[in-house]
């Protein structure tokens, strides 16, 4: 089942003659358990696509469906609830709240949603555990390394029962080994059933995805087919 | 790739048999580059002839004959490790040629050609990344080979992106150098340098 569906989504800013068309008729469908990377040069519409998919911005035309529910015409409070319960966001600069510990940060979306504090914290701790940073639960963001901060940010994005993960350049300024680790964790979250859209300009990060969509001038200009398994890269009969 | 020097490196760890060298070569390079037994013995023969390795055991090539590195072999290995490979002249890259040609052939959309190659390279990178996710997690040799391949393919994609942007700009701003890339004589010059 598609967790996210964009049908003919367009977005334009301003008025003629200076109107800017950020997206033009984008169709995209992401299934549960699938990670899709969106690649394109700056100004291609990648970030606009993500904010529209996350219901942070409305399209000029076209439909957006999250878990089968159309966002168009949805009351603001329902949309906000959907954002809190179903969608997780991972930002380039992590966006952790400095005054909260790791577990408080991870549990925050649930607490904002009205979940009782002990229950929310338990879920936050479980999310930290899945990302291998449970031992850092009581520390504040400035006491964590860059890699640990991003793990906490991913824990916050998947805490509870999130179905859709949206990530904008999730590896930020991390070095390539830590950036790889971030992508590995996001991919593992998908293998547990979450759908993810990762926006990046970096082909090495995009290659972690099950499908790479190329965006240019607001339009999808191509996408990868499912590549054969990695066995073909190794000496025949040597795969372990 | 220099098979003789990789074999010398394996012999630097201690004396070994030919078949053992082949297995260790393949395992040590992530089992990405195959090496046949004939090639191993032929290379060992040359190393022996040049005084870089010596053998003991029965006279025939086979499982009973083992090889060890000589002091001269150790010197040659140390010198090879520190000698940069020749990267001065650009390789005659088929993909570069295709993009150069696509920009010249009437009725051909060079951006479409570039996109087709970009998608193929991304699929290849996805395959290598699956290895990184699986087998290469516990295999340092394979992890290093996978990284090298991913960085190489990434560089090619970046070049395609740059070529794409450059061709667009050339069309949008005709006052700049014409979109028609290298004329044929220049291509010949490039090839002749190899």
Interface residues (C-beta under 8 A of the other chain):
Chain A: X39 X41 X180 X184 X187 X202 X203 X204 X206 X207 X208 X209 X212 X214 X221 X222 X223 X224 X225 X227 X228 X229 X230 X232 X233 X234 X235 X238 X239 X240
Chain B: X26 X30 X31 X32 X33 X34 X115 X116 X118 X119 X121 X122 X123 X124 X125 X126 X127 X128 X129 X130 X131 X132 X133 X134 X135 X150 X151 X153 X154 X157 X158 X161 X165
